[in-house]
Amino acid sequence: MAKKDGKSFEKLVGQVYEVISATDHATIVGQDEQIEGPEGNRQFDVVLRSKVAGEEIVTIIECKDYKRPVDVTVVDAFQSKLNDVNANKGIIVSRNGFSGKAERKARRSGITLCTVDELSNKLESPFASLPVLCRRIDPGTIGITVHFADDTDSPDGIKIDANSTVFGFGLMDLVRLADFKDLMKSKKIKLNITAEMVGGKLWLPTPNGGCAEIEECILDFEIPNDVLAGYASDLTGTAIKIDEEKSISELFIDAQDFKSVSDRFQKYDSFDKVPQSLKRTHLAAVLVPKSVSNIGNVQMFGKHRDTGAWEQIQPRGS
C-alpha cells in the first residue's frame, strides 16, 4: 500500500498526540513507545495510560498516513500487536479512511477506527472506554419451586405468575440475588434463596392479604451462551447511568432499555470467542427484563398434615 513521506506521517502522529494531550482524561501519554511482548519489544505510535478503579487501562493508537483507505491486513496486524502487549483498547487513525473489510474486521475485534477529526469524539473518559460484556436471561426458562413452612394452614388460592411478588420482591429482582460470576459463566442457574438474602422471612402473599411463610424457595433459569460486547460509552444516557465516582465492575441492565443501543454491540457465540483485548479488564453486565408475560415452570409443595410428607400443590393462575 502506498504511503506518504515520513514528514507527513510524523505530522499525523503529532496531530493525534496533540488531540489526546488536550483531553482531561489522559493520565500518561507516550509517543513512539516500545512495549515488551513475547517476541521482544513492539513499537507503538501513541500510548495512553489511565487509571480506573485502581486498574491501569492501556489504549494504543496506530497512525496510518496512507494515500488509500487502510485495508484489512493492517487491522489484522494491529490486533496481533494488541494481544502481544495485553492492551485494553486499540484505535487506528487513518488520513484516508478504511476499506469495508477493514471496518468489518475491526468491529469483530473491538478495534476503533477513525480519522484525526473524529478522534476527539472517540477519546472519552477511561471509564467510558471500558469494554462491556453482556449476557441475557431467557425469561421463558425461569422456574420457581416453593416449599411452605410447617405452620402454614392452607396455601390454597395462592398463585405465582410473572407479576407475583415473593417476599416483597418481583421475580426479576430475585434474579439479581444470584452470584454474578455464575451469571457470566454458567448456562443454567439454580438459586436457593435464603431469608438472609432477602433481609427477612420467606413468604408469599395470600388472596386475603396475609402472608404464607415459606420454608424453602428455589429459583432456576437459563442464560444463552452468546455474549454481546461493546463499550461503556455505548450505554451512557440510555440503558444505564454510569457513575464514574464508583468502582463498578458488575452491572444489571434493563433489557428493554438495551434494545436502543444493541446495534452498537457485537455478538459472539460464546465467551471464548470474545477477543482477548475486550476480556482483560471489562464491565460484566447481565440483561434483565423488568417484567415478563409468563414464566417457564412453577411448583408449590405443602406438608401433609398427618404424614408430614411433601405434597405438590397445583398453583392457581400460573
Disulfide bonds with the S-S distance in Angstrom:
none
